[in-house]
Amino acid sequence: MLKLEHPEKLKDPKIRELLEKLHTTEDVLKFNDKLFKQSRENQKLKTYDKATMLKLLRYQKKHGHSTSYMSKKYKISRTTLSKWKNMFEQELEDTMKNAGT
């Protein structure tokens, strides 16, 4: 995307350094937020890896946040968060139990 739409940004050494540190979906989204203003179109293109999904769900559970709160904070639909909860319900329970012991 940078090469096509903003090739001038690739000349910046700070941006090149940040690009080398992108390992997860969460890293990419944070980088994207720093470089570009959010638009509704970009929101539709978001995808998350399993580790990021679980991290968000654990955070929600640990702090007792509602799905609505998480939806607004991270700009993810409530439906998507609910689907993640259903997909990873057992895994979440297991990790929360292990964290408590």
N, C-alpha and C positions, 0 to 999 in steps of 0.2 A: 504494500500500500504506500509506504514511504517512497519507494523507488518510482512508482507511477505518478503519484499526486504531489509529493513534496521532496523531490530529489535534493534540494538545497539543504534540507535538514540533516541529510546523511553526511554532510561535510563537517558538522559540528562534532568535535571529539567527545563531548559529554554525552551526546545522543548515541554515538557509536559504542561508548562504554556501557551505557544502560542497555543497549540492544544485546550485548554479550551476556548480560545477567538475567535474561528472560528465560525462566525454566518452567513456570506453571501458568495456567490461565490467569490466575490472580495477578502475577507479575505483569502479564501483557495488558490486563485491564488497567492497572495502576499506571503503567507507562502511557497507555492511550489517553488516560485522563490528564496526565501532565502535558501531553503534546497537543491534544485537540479538545475543543469544547464538545460536550456531549450533545448528541442530537437524537431524536426519536429513531431515526433510521439506524444509527449505530447500536441502539439498544436492542433492536431486533436481531442483530448479527452476533450477539454475545453467546458464547458457549463456555461451559465450565468443565474442568476435568473432575474426576471423582474425588481427588484429595481436597480440592477447593470446596466442592459441595459438602463433603463431610465436615470440613473445618467450619463452614458457616452454620451448619445444623448443630454442631457441638457447641458453638458459641451461643446460639439461640437457646439451647437447652440449659447450658450452664448458667446463663444470666437471666433465664425466665422471660425472655422477650416473646412477644406475640408475633404471629406470622405477618400481621399488618405492619408492625414496627420494622421487622426485618425487610419487608417488601419496600418500604419507603426509604430505609437507610441505604440499602444496597441496590435499589432500582431493579428489583427482580419481582416478577408477578407472584401474587399469593398462590396462584395455581401451580406455578413452577416449584415453589418451596414445598407445597403439599405433595407434589409428585415425588420430589426428592425424599421427603420423609417416608413415604410409602415404599420407595425403592430401597432405602437403606435403614429401615426400621430396626431389623435384627442387628445389623452391624453397629448401629448407634447405641442400642441397649448394651451390647457386649463391651464396647469401648468405654461407656460410662460406668459400667460395673467394674471393669478393670482399673479405671482411674480412681475409683473409690476404695479399692483394696490396697 
